[in-house]
Amino acid sequence: MTADTTGPEEHTAGPAERRREQRGWYFYDFACSVYSTSVLTVFLGPYLTSVARAAADPEGFVHPLGVPVRAGSLFAYAVSASIVVAVVAMPLVGAAADRTGRKKPLLAATAYLGATATAGMFFLDGDRYLLGAFLLITANASLSVSMVLYNAYLPQISEPDERDAVSSRGWAFGYTSGALVLVLNLVLYSGHDSFGLTEGEAVRICLASAGVWWGAFTLVPLRRLRDRRLPPEDRERAGGGAVGSGWRQLRATLKDMRRHPLTLSFLLAYLVYNDGVQTVISQASLYGSEELGLDQTTLITAVLLVQVLAVAGALGMGRLARSYGAKRTILASLAVWTLILAAAYVLPADAPVFFYSLAAAIGLVLGGSQALSRSLFSHLVPRGKEAEYFSAYEMSDRGLSWLGPLVFGLAYQLTGSYRDAIISLLIFFAVGFALLARVPVRRAVEAAGNPVPERI
């Protein structure tokens, strides 16, 4: 595969070429969303917890590196630890992509590292909880870095007035693939006896197949997306000088972001509320299995319901944004998220119908709140800084924020109650709503030097 690197005169493409790239871009969501759905949301939380419990002492603790950790908190802590790795890597990779204009080779490297780690989960059995935690951290960090590069293409492959629609379609592609693979997972898991498999073997095949899917469909965007060589003046703004050390580059990224305080204000709001969103998603199966006593088949079908409705939700909220603006639509979705958490706290145990109702509500707001946040942020990024700024954006995306899982894990560690853990996440939605409401998005777009859409 050869790099398709264009010059400054080709920084933007004509309508036909732009649509071709957009279709290829959608397929990375189609590729990697299966990991987020099948691995992170459905199977790995309960399965890794069972592996950790097999290795636990009589008090229910495992001792990685000599530190006592309640087995039920291991998954949340591993998700949190993955962002520590990602926080270091994302700004460096983003800055390198902006400086060289070569996003595609970096996207390939990070995508296939994550896909390989996910496929390696086939070997997670017995009491090998440390292997599970390592593979989870590697896959999550790789996904996060790859999404920096993927998201950074959005301003380059779409005009300002079409970004809400393009971003929403990307999420819809992702939820479609998640639903499709979950159907296959459900067939395999529920009929594992007829396939001559144990329950654990069926789960491990479902985990590993997500990595194979991720790697296979990543080939589509790698063939269709183009690298773009920035003009010299943009390259210099993007860090065209010496590479410098990793930490110096991270400081430079944060320092540059302070030159755009309104963009930083939106990013802060997003970091807070999306931390809550992603923690709810990543811990939902654990909550359903451990606190509500639901079986794996119920959890799979509930997440499948989320995937199906999230497609309609992403597209529907994209249309609402055309009439009311992305900011108002996102604020409305945050109010719904708050009600969802309150309902989850009082949900009775062993009541699948109520759990399905909650899953339906999540599906209707999940895709839209994420898609519109991404498209809104793309308007606030100065030209030539796309990958670098999206690296900061990505620190909170797809369940990889460290604070939400840490709060969830600590709440369970201290109380032994997943209900207390889930209700502790309300603070993220309340604070995120308040911060976003204060951001003057039109002024923020103008301050970034970008054209202001009619509705935003």
LINCOR-V25260 format. One line per field, one symbol per residue. ss: DSSP state (@ for helix, = for strand, . for the rest). A space follows every 10 residues. Layout:
ss: ???
This chain:
ss: ....==.@@@ ....@@@@@@ @@@@@@@@@@ @@@@@@@@@@ @@@@@@@@@@ @@@@@..... ====..==== @@@@@@@@@@ @@@@@@@@@@ @@@@@@@@@@ ..@@@@@@@@ @@@@@@@@@@ @@@.....@@ @@@@@@@@@@ @@@@@@@@@@ @@.@@@@..@ @@@@@@@@@@ @@@@@@@@@@ @@@@@@@@@@ ........@@ @@@@@@@@@@ @@@@@@@@@@ @@@@..==.. .@@@@@@... .....@@@@@ @@@@@@@... @@@@@@@@@@ @@@@@@@@@@ @@@@@@@@@@ .....@@@@@ @@@@@@@@@@ @@@@@@@@@@ @@@@.@@@@@ @@@@@@@@@@ @@@@@@.... .@@@@@@@@@ @@@@@@@@@@ @@@@@@@@.. .....@@@@@ @@@@...... .@@@@@@@@@ @@@@@..@@@ @@@..@@@@@ @@@@@@@... @@@@@@@... ......
